Amino acid sequence: MREVKAREIREMTTEELNRKLDELKEELFNLRFQKATGDIDNPMRIRAVKRDIARVQTILRERELAKGGNGR
């Protein structure tokens, strides 16, 4: 998989973003599991997935704030 660009994320619907976030979290779990067992092919992928998760969460939060929802 490749890194997701912020532009691509902004074009997604909120529902798609929530699905993407779930996929990325599952991928991160699998990568961490591979790292623990010493079976990981590309350890830098963990960093890329973490950044993708942060991008998606940032866009979701921006949308939440734009709607007027405080969320906290």
C-alpha positions as CSV (number, residue, x, y, z in Angstrom):
1,M,0.0,0.0,0.0
2,R,1.0,3.6,-0.5
3,E,0.7,6.7,1.7
4,V,-2.6,8.5,1.4
5,K,-2.4,12.1,0.4
6,A,-4.3,14.8,2.3
7,R,-6.0,15.9,-0.9
8,E,-7.4,12.4,-1.5
9,I,-8.6,12.2,2.1
10,R,-10.5,15.5,1.8
11,E,-12.3,14.2,-1.3
12,M,-13.8,11.3,0.7
13,T,-17.1,11.3,2.5
14,T,-17.1,11.1,6.3
15,E,-18.4,7.6,6.1
16,E,-15.5,6.6,3.8
17,L,-13.1,8.3,6.2
18,N,-14.4,6.3,9.1
19,R,-14.0,3.1,7.0
20,K,-10.5,4.1,6.0
21,L,-9.6,4.8,9.6
22,D,-10.7,1.3,10.6
23,E,-8.7,-0.2,7.8
24,L,-5.6,1.7,8.8
25,K,-5.9,0.8,12.4
26,E,-6.2,-2.9,11.5
27,E,-3.2,-2.6,9.2
28,L,-1.2,-1.0,12.0
29,F,-2.2,-3.8,14.4
30,N,-1.0,-6.4,11.8
31,L,2.3,-4.6,11.2
32,R,2.9,-4.4,15.0
33,F,2.2,-8.1,15.3
34,Q,4.6,-8.8,12.4
35,K,7.2,-6.7,14.1
36,A,6.8,-8.6,17.4
37,T,7.3,-11.9,15.6
38,G,10.2,-10.7,13.6
39,D,8.4,-11.2,10.4
40,I,8.0,-7.7,9.1
41,D,9.2,-6.9,5.6
42,N,9.2,-3.1,5.7
43,P,9.4,-1.6,9.2
44,M,9.0,2.0,7.8
45,R,5.5,1.1,6.8
46,I,4.5,1.4,10.5
47,R,5.5,5.0,10.5
48,A,3.6,5.7,7.2
49,V,0.4,4.1,8.5
50,K,0.6,6.1,11.7
51,R,0.8,9.3,9.7
52,D,-2.1,8.2,7.5
53,I,-4.2,7.6,10.6
54,A,-3.2,11.1,11.9
55,R,-4.2,12.6,8.6
56,V,-7.6,10.9,8.6
57,Q,-8.3,11.9,12.2
58,T,-7.3,15.5,11.5
59,I,-9.7,15.8,8.6
60,L,-12.5,14.2,10.6
61,R,-11.9,16.6,13.4
62,E,-11.9,19.6,11.0
63,R,-15.2,18.5,9.7
64,E,-16.6,18.1,13.2
65,L,-15.5,21.6,14.1
66,A,-16.9,23.1,10.9
67,K,-20.3,21.5,11.7
68,G,-20.2,23.4,14.9
69,G,-19.8,20.3,17.1
70,N,-17.4,20.7,19.9
71,G,-17.0,17.0,20.4
72,R,-15.3,17.3,23.8
